[in-house]
Amino acid sequence: MSYTSKQKSQTSVTKYANGQTTCDGDISKCDPIFAAAKGGKVDEINNLLSENPGRLNMTCKECDGITPIIAAAVSNQREAVELLSQKGADVTIRDVNSYTIIKLTLDNGHTELAQWLADSHAELIVTDPRLGKGKDWLNAQFRMISDNIEEVSSKPPKNVLDYLLSDYPLTLPDDKGRTVSEVYWEHILLRYIGDTPLDITRNYSTELKMAFVGTFDRILYKHVGIKESARLLNSVLPTTQYNIIGTHVVPKQGWVTERWEYHDKTHNLQVLDGIDTFLIDANEGKIEVMLINYNIYKTEWIDDPEKDTPGPGKICPPAESCAGP
């Protein structure tokens, strides 16, 4: 197997379908509040919440784990979204694909409503570059990553950022024939954006082999394996506030080693020891092998005034309950 990149004689693009839906199942099988939210029936929503306030942030397993406010948003039911928002709906909850309410609303073509959500909820980290806030956020993250990497040849290539900012997710370069660096950095930026399914489709081999150590100990295979690894990561880290602190790219051998951290004061969580290694076939444009290590820490957030960084705390056990505040 060769891991050298072939040169591209011309720019080719791959078009992706937009207008995502969030429900392949029967929403009526879930609590009645989901159908009410989808239909914009605000009086019924009020009555259902009066009966059981716990309905506000329920998730519908039949429809990818969406919440009532997501059901209303993807159906462009502005009045229902505003009502659920006023009631205190948690707009940071992601569905089973790790999609945010902003992404799902934009995927269904409701830009004005997505903008309202972004403007009305300061707690939302807007990562989708189709909105101005998301574009600014991704630009800032890119600069931070680039500044953290000392080796010039391992820094993220600007062209990857440019095409994600310009026409994501509709039109992206052909996934074959990319450099090792382009494959790796597109993977990173798509995870920052919060589009794990597109990352898996474009950047992972269908024959992927993966090993986990740390909070989770697993051996995983193929696309179903990387989907499970993403589910595990999302179960303990509620946002995409990853911080790449060092990356080394070896293009001739197709290896990339990455050091990363995670700091989230809102949920009292951090990762201090994240290290991932990738073997990438650039001719195919796919990650073939991946080794992952991270441990989730809960801390008291005692800041070191000299380093201006949080000190370590108690390591969470390897269980999904670590994610709680």
C-alpha angles and dihedrals in degrees: 000000000000122000099186119111121243117221119253114230093195139010113264126186137204120213120216128201117252130196096075121195124213102209130064091162136061110286090197088070089067127070113305091247090075095059089043091052093046090051094045093238099160097175090053091047090053092050093047092050091048089055093047122005088190088076090076096085101022117138125224111223091192089062106044095279096295122166125228092260091053090050089053095044097051088050090051092239096157097176092051091047091051092048094050089045091053089050089058103259113180105243093183094072112111127207125244091278090055089249116153125224088251094056094045092049092049092045088058092052100254101130096155092054092045089053090050090052091049092049095044100048117058089180091067116096100211107213102160110105092210087081123060093239091052093048091050091047094051092047090052092048091049092053091048092050092047091050091050094056114078099188108083095208091055097051117113113271113245093222091068091054091045096056093044090052094046108049111356123185101003103060126024132160119273107280094225124080096025122139121258088250093052093051093047097044094046087054090053096046094046089053089050089051089048100242102131096158092056090046091053093047095049105031111030130075117237085231095053119158117202137179125196127198131172122037088008125035110200144140108212135181141202126344093316087058096052089046089055092048089053090049091052092048092048091047091064104026110052098192139036094247093136118155116207104208099173140005132180118195121196103187100182093056095032095236127142125181119192134190116201142170136193127211122183116163093177092065095027093239137131144164117213102170106046112150125164130181125199135193107203130191101210094189089061093032092230141124106238103179131020133185117193133190129175139137124204115229129198111205142180088230097236101173122218104229091205097052098026089221131116118261122236121271138183116322113239117235115251094272135110091242088080089085096073122100 
